[in-house]
Amino acid sequence: MRIDRKEYRTIWYENNVVKIIDQTKLPHKFIIKELKTVKDVVNSIKIMEVRGAPLIGATAAYGIALAVQENHDPEFIKISAEQLVQSRPTAINLKWAVDRMMKKLSGINSDQILDIALKEAKEICDEDVKFCENIGINGFKIIEEIYNKKKSTVNILTHCNAGWLATINWGTATSPIYHAHKKGIPVHVWVDETRPRNQGANLTSYELNEEEIPNTIIADNTGGILMQRGEVDMCIVGTDRTLSNGDVCNKIGTYLKALAAHDNEIPFYVALPSSTIDWNIKDAKDIPIEKRNSEELSHVEGVDENNEVKKVLIYPKKSKAVNLAFDVTPAKYVTGLITERGVSAASYEGIKKLFK
């Protein structure tokens, strides 16, 4: 996808370093950052210079490759893998990618181990691009069907950032939107601001602007009244972990949007690659929900009159805050799951039909 009309991916390996788009600086500054060690990768994931389940997984894969580049010792690589897995526990793609890398490198002690690690990390990235493109193709059919009935702009509400900045390219929730736009179907996106961290306002709106797709930022609590007024045709969100029974763990606030959509009979879709499916956890209560620094709530960043990025306190100094990063939307509120293999019901039977 494009930034300032130039094509980019969110992560790549070049000249012995991993390069990323530093998403903590967007939308005010576009900075490409170099990750030189596995510690750099762990820190980058923790402080959310990279974020979004598929991109976290790809970054962790390259983290293993950088660990190999630093030290061929199997114990060092094993410890690095453990540190990567613990950097952000909720997104299942992270562990999936690390496990895949470690399995690929198991028993290899040759001089080719770095080449093998880099090849596998790139394959994970290329695979994700293809998956996200196919998610777009499958999800486009849903948008097209709404347009054929409505014959006017399709209004889509999304939450957080499940765009190309959260993946390698295309995005998950945005991929059907990009495909619809490219095929000439008029779309407009309601972009939840998505506090804390404002990933909707800072990232989703930013990338939609770069692709020249009409969008409007709204406060997180505005979606309900827009649905009541008939100004939302469908919702599409991403997911950090989807259980095999169809329960969806995603950015905090997703559950409330699903409830509002259900009450107003508006289709609520979740877009995801198969790497985001957790086949092991059976009960949503067992999903590790990340609890992040309360400063993400109490402080906001913005640009001052001198075009300098500043962080300011917006809460009373004595107030306490709790910052849960994710919630779980029960499968019964999900109209369907849009995957690289097609659209399925949010149920074990539905998912199993696509992923036998």
C-alpha positions in Angstrom: 0.0 0.0 0.0 1.0 3.6 -0.3 2.4 6.4 1.8 2.9 9.7 -0.1 2.2 7.7 -3.3 5.1 5.4 -2.7 4.6 1.6 -2.2 5.7 0.2 1.2 5.5 -2.9 3.3 5.5 -2.6 7.0 8.6 -4.6 7.6 11.6 -5.8 5.5 15.2 -7.0 5.9 18.0 -5.0 4.2 21.7 -4.7 4.8 21.7 -7.0 7.8 19.0 -5.1 9.7 15.2 -5.3 9.9 13.5 -2.1 8.8 10.1 -1.1 10.1 7.7 1.9 9.9 7.7 3.3 13.5 4.0 3.5 14.2 4.4 5.4 17.4 5.4 8.4 15.3 2.4 8.2 13.0 0.5 10.2 11.7 2.7 13.2 12.5 6.0 11.8 11.4 7.0 9.1 8.9 10.1 7.4 10.2 11.7 4.1 9.1 13.5 2.5 12.0 16.3 -0.1 12.0 16.2 -3.1 14.3 19.7 -4.6 14.7 19.3 -7.1 17.5 16.7 -9.4 19.0 16.4 -7.0 22.0 15.5 -4.3 19.5 12.7 -6.5 18.2 11.4 -7.3 21.7 11.4 -3.6 22.6 9.8 -2.6 19.4 6.9 -5.1 20.0 6.5 -4.0 23.6 6.3 -0.3 23.0 4.2 -0.8 19.9 6.5 0.6 17.2 5.0 -2.4 15.5 1.5 -3.6 16.4 -1.3 -5.6 14.9 -1.4 -9.4 15.3 0.0 -10.4 11.8 2.7 -7.8 11.9 3.7 -8.7 15.5 4.1 -12.3 14.3 6.2 -11.3 11.3 8.4 -9.1 13.4 9.0 -11.9 15.9 10.0 -14.1 13.0 12.6 -11.6 12.0 13.6 -11.4 15.6 14.5 -15.1 15.6 16.6 -14.4 12.4 18.4 -11.5 14.1 19.0 -13.8 17.1 20.7 -16.3 14.8 22.6 -13.5 13.2 23.9 -12.4 16.6 24.7 -15.8 18.0 24.3 -19.4 16.6 24.2 -20.9 20.1 21.0 -22.9 20.4 20.5 -21.8 24.0 20.7 -18.1 23.0 18.2 -18.6 20.3 15.9 -20.5 22.7 16.0 -17.7 25.3 15.4 -15.1 22.6 12.3 -17.1 21.5 11.0 -17.1 25.0 11.5 -13.3 25.4 9.8 -12.7 22.1 6.7 -14.8 23.1 6.4 -12.8 26.3 6.7 -9.4 24.7 2.9 -9.2 24.0 0.9 -12.2 25.2 -2.6 -11.7 23.7 -1.9 -11.8 20.0 -1.6 -15.5 19.1 0.3 -14.8 15.8 3.4 -14.0 17.8 3.7 -17.4 19.4 2.6 -19.0 16.2 5.4 -17.3 14.2 8.1 -18.0 16.9 7.1 -21.7 17.1 7.2 -22.0 13.3 10.7 -20.4 13.1 12.0 -22.6 15.9 10.6 -25.8 14.3 12.2 -24.8 11.0 15.6 -24.2 12.7 15.4 -27.3 14.9 18.6 -29.4 14.5 20.2 -27.1 12.0 23.8 -26.2 13.0 25.2 -25.5 9.5 26.5 -22.2 8.1 23.2 -21.9 6.3 21.1 -21.4 9.4 20.9 -17.7 9.0 19.9 -18.0 5.3 17.2 -20.5 6.3 15.9 -18.2 9.1 15.7 -15.2 6.9 14.0 -17.2 4.1 11.4 -18.5 6.6 10.8 -15.1 8.0 10.3 -13.6 4.5 8.0 -16.5 3.7 5.8 -15.7 6.7 5.6 -12.1 5.4 4.8 -13.1 1.8 2.2 -15.6 3.0 0.5 -13.0 5.1 0.3 -10.6 2.1 -1.4 -13.3 0.1 -3.7 -14.2 2.9 -4.7 -10.6 3.4 -5.3 -10.1 -0.3 -7.6 -13.2 -0.3 -9.4 -11.8 2.7 -10.1 -8.7 0.7 -11.3 -10.7 -2.3 -13.7 -12.7 -0.1 -14.9 -9.7 1.9 -15.4 -7.6 -1.2 -18.3 -9.9 -2.2 -20.1 -8.9 1.0 -19.6 -5.2 0.2 -20.6 -5.7 -3.4 -23.8 -7.4 -2.3 -24.8 -4.5 0.0 -24.0 -2.0 -2.8 -26.1 -3.9 -5.4 -29.1 -3.7 -3.0 -28.4 -0.1 -1.9 -27.1 1.5 -5.1 -25.3 4.2 -3.1 -22.3 4.6 -0.9 -21.6 1.7 1.5 -21.0 2.9 5.0 -18.6 0.7 6.9 -17.7 1.0 10.6 -14.4 -0.3 11.8 -12.5 -0.3 15.2 -8.9 0.1 16.0 -6.4 -0.4 13.2 -6.8 -3.7 11.3 -5.3 -2.1 8.2 -2.2 -2.7 6.2 -0.2 -1.1 9.0 -1.3 -4.0 11.2 -0.2 -6.6 8.7 2.5 -6.7 6.0 0.2 -5.3 3.2 -3.5 -4.9 2.5 -4.7 -5.4 6.1 -7.5 -7.6 7.3 -10.5 -5.5 8.0 -9.4 -2.9 5.4 -8.6 -5.3 2.7 -12.2 -5.8 1.5 -12.6 -2.0 1.6 -9.5 -1.5 -0.5 -10.7 -4.1 -3.0 -14.1 -2.4 -3.2 -12.5 1.0 -3.7 -10.3 -0.3 -6.5 -13.3 -1.9 -8.2 -15.2 1.4 -8.2 -17.7 0.7 -5.5 -18.2 3.9 -3.4 -17.4 3.3 0.2 -17.2 5.5 3.3 -15.5 4.4 6.5 -16.6 5.4 10.0 -13.3 5.2 11.9 -13.5 4.7 15.7 -11.0 7.0 17.4 -10.1 3.9 19.5 -8.8 5.0 22.9 -6.4 4.4 24.3 -3.6 5.0 21.8 -6.0 6.2 19.2 -5.1 3.6 16.6 -8.2 4.4 14.6 -7.6 8.1 14.4 -3.8 7.9 14.1 -3.4 4.9 11.8 -6.6 3.8 10.1 -7.7 7.2 9.0 -4.1 8.0 8.0 -3.8 5.0 5.7 -7.3 5.5 4.2 -6.3 9.1 3.4 -3.2 7.9 1.6 -5.4 5.5 -0.5 -7.9 8.4 -1.0 -10.8 6.5 0.6 -13.5 8.8 2.2 -13.5 8.3 6.0 -14.7 10.1 9.1 -13.2 9.8 12.6 -15.7 9.4 15.4 -15.5 9.0 19.1 -15.6 5.4 20.3 -19.1 5.9 21.7 -20.6 7.4 18.6 -21.1 4.1 16.7 -24.3 3.2 18.5 -26.3 6.3 17.5 -25.0 6.0 13.9 -26.3 2.5 13.7 -29.7 3.6 15.2 -29.9 6.2 12.5 -29.2 3.8 9.7 -25.9 5.3 8.8 -23.9 2.1 9.1 -24.4 -0.7 6.6 -21.9 -3.1 8.1 -19.1 -3.5 10.6 -15.7 -5.1 9.9 -13.0 -5.5 12.6 -9.8 -7.4 13.0 -8.8 -9.8 15.7 -5.8 -10.6 17.8 -6.9 -14.1 18.7 -10.0 -16.1 17.5 -10.9 -19.3 19.3 -12.0 -22.3 17.3 -15.5 -21.8 18.6 -15.7 -18.4 17.0 -15.2 -16.2 20.0 -13.1 -13.1 19.0 -10.5 -11.3 21.1 -9.8 -7.9 19.8 -9.0 -4.3 20.8 -10.9 -3.1 23.8 -14.3 -1.7 22.7 -15.0 -4.3 20.0 -17.5 -6.2 22.2 -19.6 -3.0 22.7 -19.7 -2.4 18.9 -20.8 -6.0 18.4 -23.6 -5.5 20.9 -24.8 -2.3 19.2 -24.7 -4.0 15.8 -26.7 -6.9 17.1 -29.3 -4.7 18.6 -29.7 -2.8 15.3 -29.5 -5.8 13.0 -26.3 -4.7 11.3 -23.9 -7.4 10.1 -20.8 -7.6 12.2 -17.8 -9.3 10.4 -14.4 -10.2 11.7 -11.5 -10.4 9.2 -8.5 -12.7 10.0 -5.8 -14.9 8.5 -5.7 -18.5 9.7 -2.6 -17.7 11.8 -4.9 -15.8 14.2 -7.0 -18.9 15.0 -6.2 -20.5 18.4 -7.0 -24.2 18.2 -5.9 -24.9 21.8 -7.8 -22.6 24.1 -11.4 -23.6 24.4 -12.7 -21.1 26.9 -12.4 -17.4 26.3 -11.8 -16.9 30.0 -8.4 -18.5 29.5 -7.2 -15.9 26.9 -4.4 -13.8 28.4 -5.7 -10.3 28.4 -2.9 -7.8 28.3 -2.9 -5.1 31.0 -0.9 -2.1 29.8 0.5 1.0 31.4 -2.3 3.4 32.6 -0.3 6.3 31.1 -1.8 5.3 27.7 -5.1 6.5 29.2 -4.0 9.4 31.3 -1.8 11.0 28.6 -2.4 11.9 25.0 0.0 13.0 22.2 -0.5 15.7 19.7 1.2 18.3 17.6 1.6 21.9 19.1 1.7 25.2 17.2 5.4 24.6 16.5 4.7 21.2 14.9 6.4 19.5 17.8 4.9 16.2 19.1 4.0 16.7 22.8 2.5 14.3 25.4 0.2 15.9 28.0 -1.7 14.7 31.1 -5.5 14.9 30.8 -6.5 13.2 34.1 -6.4 14.6 37.6 -3.0 13.9 39.1 -4.4 11.8 41.9 -6.7 9.7 39.8 -6.0 6.0 39.1 -6.8 4.2 35.9 -6.8 0.6 34.6 -5.9 -0.1 31.0 -7.1 -3.5 29.7 -6.0 -3.7 26.1 -8.5 -6.3 24.8 -12.0 -7.7 25.2 -13.8 -10.8 23.9 -16.8 -10.8 21.6 -18.8 -14.0 21.9 -19.4 -15.9 18.7 -23.1 -15.3 18.8 -22.6 -11.7 18.0 -20.4 -12.3 15.0 -22.1 -12.5 11.6 -19.2 -14.2 9.9 -15.4 -14.7 9.8 -13.7 -13.5 6.7 -10.6 -15.6 6.1 -8.2 -16.3 3.2 -10.2 -19.4 2.4 -13.6 -17.9 2.4 -16.3 -16.6 4.8 -17.5 -18.9 7.6 -19.9 -18.9 10.4 -18.3 -18.0 13.8 -18.5 -21.5 15.1 -16.4 -24.6 15.4 -18.3 -26.3 12.6 -18.0 -23.2 10.3 -14.3 -22.8 10.9 -13.6 -26.5 10.6 -15.2 -26.6 7.1 -12.6 -24.1 5.9 -9.7 -25.5 7.8 -10.0 -29.2 7.9 
